[in-house]
Amino acid sequence: MTGWIFNASPVILLGKIQQLHLIEALSPAFRIPRAVVEEIGAGCYGDPAVKWLRNPSIAGHIVDTPTAPPFLVQWDLGAGETAVLSLALAENASVVVLDDLAARKFAQTFQVPLLGTLGLLLRAKNAGFLGKIAPLIHDLESAGANLSQAVIAHALALANESP
């Protein structure tokens, strides 16, 4: 099965900047592992991501994951990251959407297609769902995203925008 497999931080961050609709718009076949849902659900009940996950239309996108292979377990990632990557490895055709640096390194090492929150915003702009991403990058930073100035500059250059 193809489609994007989401980890907690992109869902939480998109909720904080009121852009959760982009998930369904960009990847109608998206999935969220139960371990990720549990992680997000541990947050504040009023959190937009928690509310979004309680929407009945999202229930069909919440999936169980296969047992993690030993080489993935050895990376000692969080439960959500491990679930996302386990599912992607089992399917061998999905894009993982995650921001965690160690999980991103695993994905790159094992050639798992990868997208982060900023990459998702770039795709949304390219697809015509967003006019500009610069204000959203500012919103992400205000929401607690840890983005280096080099990453921000690169994203803005790819979007043909100035800071």
C-alpha positions in Angstrom: 0.0 0.0 0.0 1.3 3.5 -0.8 0.6 6.6 1.0 2.2 8.6 3.8 2.8 7.3 7.2 2.7 10.0 9.9 4.6 10.3 13.1 3.4 12.5 16.0 5.4 15.7 15.6 4.2 16.6 12.1 0.6 16.0 13.1 0.9 18.0 16.3 2.7 20.8 14.5 0.2 20.9 11.7 -2.5 21.1 14.2 -0.9 24.0 16.0 -0.7 26.0 12.8 -4.2 25.0 11.7 -3.0 23.0 8.6 -4.2 19.4 9.4 -6.4 19.5 6.3 -3.2 19.3 4.2 -2.7 15.7 5.3 -5.9 14.4 3.7 -5.5 16.8 0.7 -1.9 15.6 -0.1 -2.1 11.9 0.8 -5.7 10.6 0.9 -4.3 7.1 1.7 -2.3 8.3 4.8 -1.9 6.1 7.8 -1.1 6.8 11.5 0.1 3.9 13.6 -1.7 3.3 16.9 1.5 4.0 18.8 1.5 7.5 17.3 -2.1 8.0 18.1 -1.4 7.0 21.7 1.5 9.5 21.9 -0.6 12.3 20.5 -3.5 11.4 22.7 -1.3 11.8 25.8 -1.4 15.5 25.1 -3.9 18.1 26.1 -7.5 17.2 25.3 -8.0 20.6 23.6 -5.0 20.2 21.4 -6.0 20.4 17.7 -4.2 17.1 16.8 -6.1 15.3 19.6 -9.4 16.7 18.4 -8.6 15.8 14.8 -7.7 12.2 15.7 -11.1 11.8 17.4 -12.9 12.6 14.1 -14.7 9.5 12.9 -13.3 10.1 9.3 -9.8 9.6 10.7 -10.5 6.2 12.3 -10.0 4.3 9.1 -6.5 5.8 8.8 -5.3 4.5 12.2 -3.5 1.2 11.7 -1.7 -1.5 13.6 2.0 -2.1 12.8 4.1 -5.1 12.3 6.7 -6.1 14.9 9.8 -4.0 14.4 12.7 -5.9 12.9 15.7 -6.2 15.2 17.9 -3.9 13.2 15.3 -1.1 13.7 14.9 -1.9 17.5 18.7 -1.5 17.8 18.4 2.2 16.9 16.5 2.8 20.2 14.0 5.2 18.7 10.7 6.2 20.3 7.6 4.0 20.1 6.0 6.2 17.4 9.1 6.5 15.3 9.6 2.7 15.5 6.0 2.1 14.5 6.1 4.4 11.5 9.4 2.9 10.2 8.3 -0.7 10.9 5.2 -0.1 8.8 7.2 1.6 6.0 9.8 -1.2 5.9 7.0 -3.9 5.8 5.3 -2.1 2.8 8.5 -1.1 1.0 6.5 1.6 -0.9 5.5 4.3 1.6 6.8 7.8 2.5 7.4 8.4 6.2 6.5 11.8 7.5 8.6 12.6 10.6 10.9 15.2 12.0 12.9 13.3 14.6 16.6 13.5 13.7 17.5 10.0 14.7 14.5 8.5 12.9 15.4 10.6 9.8 18.9 9.2 9.9 17.5 5.7 10.1 15.2 6.4 7.1 18.1 7.8 5.1 20.4 4.9 6.0 17.8 2.3 4.9 16.5 4.3 2.0 13.0 4.8 3.3 11.3 7.7 1.4 11.2 10.6 3.9 9.3 13.8 4.3 9.3 16.3 7.1 6.8 18.9 8.2 8.6 21.6 6.1 8.7 19.2 3.1 5.0 18.7 3.5 4.4 22.4 3.4 6.5 22.7 0.3 4.5 20.0 -1.4 1.3 21.8 -0.4 2.5 25.0 -1.9 3.5 23.2 -5.1 0.1 21.6 -5.3 -1.6 24.9 -5.0 -3.0 24.4 -1.4 -0.9 27.2 0.0 0.0 30.6 -1.3 3.1 31.1 0.8 5.0 29.0 3.4 7.0 31.8 5.0 4.3 32.8 7.5 3.7 29.1 8.3 7.4 28.6 9.0 7.2 31.4 11.5 4.1 29.8 13.0 5.9 26.5 13.2 8.7 28.2 15.1 6.2 29.8 17.4 4.6 26.4 18.0 7.9 25.0 19.2 9.4 23.5 16.0 13.2 23.3 16.2 14.3 24.6 12.8 17.8 25.8 12.0 18.2 28.9 10.0 19.9 26.9 7.2 16.9 24.6 6.9 14.5 27.6 6.9 16.6 29.3 4.2 16.7 26.2 2.1 12.9 25.7 2.4 12.2 29.3 1.5 14.6 29.1 -1.5 12.8 26.0 -2.7 9.5 27.8 -2.3 10.9 30.9 -4.2 10.1 33.0 -1.2 12.2 35.4 0.8 12.3 35.5 4.6 
